[in-house]
Amino acid sequence: MKTENAAEIGIIGGSGLYDIEGFVAQGEVVMETPFGPPSDAFVVGRFGDRLVAFLPRHGRGHRLLPSEINFRANIWAMKSLGVKWILSVSAVGSLKEPYAPTHMVIPDQFIDRTFGRKGTFFGDGLAAHVGFAHPICRHVRRVLAEACRKSGATIHEGGTYVCMEGPQFSTLAESNLYRSWGADLIGMTNLQEAKLAREAEICYATLAMVTDYDCWHPGHDAVTVDQVIAVLQQNAAMARSILKAAVEQFPIPRDCECESALKFAIMTAPHLIPEKVKTDLAPIIGRYLK
């Protein structure tokens, strides 16, 4: 990897979010990873003197279902590019009346309702267990909140995001179940990103853009793609403004649990870790095997 491609800030979002005022694209980086290809080539560019790597989560043209996203490749590539902070932008449904369509939410908790996805770098002879009680970086969350306020967005700080498998939307029974748990939002993508970012010791936070009330709401009992897209288009301009305001605040402290998540997490003795695993995960575990 050439040093000129190094970027300390990563943005994961939908198509077009790299088309942000002040962002000067310098080129694309195609990454190869031990886990296969990432969702797409990275667009690397600058906000002033800040180098940013942008990745469209579903590929350009929105080609990948949530279950088809290669989360491990995406985060491994971010780490290899030098990314220390990830700003994740995604659409969500609301499970509570106050979280209205077009509002922005910065969740601080997750509930996992996915199955069969790869959500860890470990295994194959290497056992490790990172702490995940607080899955969102407090510093990046603060940056996003300040950027929302600066941009004039209606913002809700905190909340629980239910990550479902999809690609279908919820049944009414499921939607009401999640509401009974006290959950606030529902989406299909962010939990694996957060888990893998923590394992990679990258600070991570989500900007959740509310598109609908999910099917629990009397006025949204048949959520359709065209309704979601209509609100997404309204959210897009605001999201670009928020990202610009957020990036301007970096660099920020890394005195959080994200920065050293693996310090006491690796259980396998170094001499017992297979050489291929050591090589494949060198960007992630290399600092602990010296």
N, C-alpha and C positions, 0 to 999 in steps of 0.2 A: 504494500500500500504506500503510495507516494504521500509525503508529508503535506503537500499542498491540498490534498483532499481531506485532511483532518478537520473535523468540525466538533465543537464542544456542545452545541445545542442541536437537538433533533426534534423535528415536528412530524407527527404521524397524523394524517387526516385524509379527507376526501379529495377528489380531483379538483384542481383549480385553486386550492388554498395556497399554493406557492406563487400565485399571481397576486401578490400583495404589494401595495405601494411601499417603495423603499427597499424592496428585496431585489437584488441584482443577481440573477442566476449566472453562474460561471461555467456550468457544464453539468454533465451527468456522469454518475459513477455506477458501473455495473459490478455488483459484488457477487463473489462466489463464497459459499459457506459450507461447512461440513453437513449441514442439514438441508441442503438444496437451495434453490433460488429464493430470494426475498420476493415480496409482492410485486416489485418493479425496480427499475433503476432509481437511484437516489438523485434528486436535483440538489446540487450544492451551490450555495451562493452566499451573499453578504447582506446583512443589515448594518450599514456603517462599517465598523471594524469587527463585527461579530459574524463568524462563519457558521452557517446553518445548513443542516442536511434535512431535506424534506422527502418523505416517503408516502405515496398514496396507498393507504392500507389495503384497499380492494383492487389495486392495479388501476392503471389508466383506463377509463371507460367502464369502471366498476365491473370487473370480470370475475371477481372471486367472492364466493359465498363466505359468510363468517367462519364456517367450519373448514373451509379450504385455505384460509390464510395460514401461511407458514410463519407462525409467531416466533419460533426459535430462530429461524433465519433472519427475520426482521431485526430482532434485538441483538443477535450476535453481530450482524453487520453494523448496527449503530455503535456497538461497543468498539468494533474494529476501526471505525472511522474516528474514534476519539470522543464520542458523545458522552457527556457527563450529566446532562439534563434533557429529559424528554417532555415535550408538551404534546399531549394527545387530544385530538378533537374528534368528537363522534356524536351522532344523533342518538337520542334516547326517547323512550316513552315515559310519561309521568304517571305515577301511581298515587299522587295526592293533588288535590284541587289547587293549592297555592303555586305549584310548579306548572305554570301555564305554557302553552306553545309559544315559542320565540324567546322564552326565558333561558338564562344560562345557569347551570348548576356546577359546582365543583365538589363532587362527592368525596367522602373520606373513608368509606367502607364498601365492601363487596360481599355478595352472596353468590356462590358458585352453583349454577344449575346446568352446567355443560357436562358433556360426557364424551370420552374418546379423543379429546384434544391433547396435544403435547404441551404441557405447561411447566416443564422443568428441563434444564440442561443436564441434569444428573441421571445416574443409572449406568448400566454397562460397566460395572466395576468401580464406580465412584458414588459413594453415599454422602449426601450433604442435606442439611435441613436449615433453611434460613428463617429468621423470625418474620412474621407477616401480620402481627396484630394490628399494626397501623400501616396499611398498604400504600398510602399516598404520602409523598414527601411534603412535609410541612412548609418547607421553604418555597418549593415550586407552586404549591397551592396558594400561598400568600401572593406570589407574583401574579398568578392568574386572576386572583380576586382584585388586586389593585388595578390590573389592566382592564378588567370588566368595568370597574367604577370609572376609570378614566375615559372609557369608550362610551359610557352612557347606557350600558346594558343593564337589564334587570337581572340581578344576581342572587343566588342562594348559595351560601357557604355551608358545606357539610351535607351529609345525606348518604343513604345506602343504595348502591347500584346492584340490582339483580342481573347477573350475566346468564342469559338463557342460550340454548343451543341454536334455535332457529333452523332453517331460514323462515319458517312460518311464524307469524305473530302468535301471541298467547291465546289460549282458550279463555273464556270468561271465568271458569273455575280457577284456572291458574292465576289470572290477574287478581282475583279476589283473595286467593291464598297469599300472594305476595303482599297485598295490602294488609292482611291480617297479621303479617310478620312485622309490620311497621316499615317496610321498605319504601323508598321514595322514587326510584327510577328503574327502568328496565331497558337493557340493551343486549347486544350479542357479541361484543368484541373486546372489551377493555380489561377483563380480568387476567387473561393469559399474558397480555402485555405487562400488566403491573407485576405479576409473579416473576416473569422472566427478567424484567428490569431490576427487580430487587436482587435476584440471583447474580445479575451482572453488575451490581453495585452502581446502578444508574438511578439518579433521582427522577421520579416520575409523578405526573399528575394529569388529571383528565379535565378538559373543558367539555361538559356535556350540554348539548344543544337540544332543548325540548322541542319535539316535533308534533306530539299528540298526547292524548290522555290514556292511551291504551284502551282496551275494550271494556274496562270496568265502568267507564264514564257513560252516562245515558246518551250523550251526544257523540260518543266515539266508539260505539259498540261494534262497529264494522270498519276498523282501520284499514285504509287502502293505500297502496303505494303512491297514487297520484296526490292524495292528501299530504302524505309525508314529504314528498318532493316539493310541493308548493311551499310548505313552511321552511324546508331546508334552504330553498332559494332566498327566503327572507333572512334566514340566519347567516347565510354565507358572507354577506358584506360585513355584518357585525363581527363574525369570527375573524375575518382578516384584520379588522381594526384592533381587536383584542390581541391577536398574535403579535402584531407590530408593537403595540404598547408593552407587551410582556417581554419580547426579546430585548427591547431597549433597556430593561432593568438588569440584564446579566452583565458580568458574572455575579453570582450570589454565593453565600456560604455553602460549604459541604460538611458542616459539623453535625450531620444527621446520621440516623442509623443506616441509611441507604449506602453511605460511602464505605462502610466496613461490614456490610451484611454477612460476608463470608469468613470473617476473622475467626470465629469459633464454630462455623457451620460444617466444615468438612470433617467427616467422621473417619474416612478411610486413610490408613497410613500411606504417606506419599509413595513409598517403595512398592506398594501393592496396587497403585492406580495404573491401569494399562497404558502403555505408551501412546496408543492411538487416542485415547481419551485425553491424555495430557496435551497432545498436539492439537486436537480439535478444540479444546477449551482453553488454550493458552491465553487468548485475550481476556478471559474471565478469571481463571484460577492461577495464572502465571505468577502473580505477585506473592502467592502463598506457597509456591513450590521451589523458591530459590534457596 
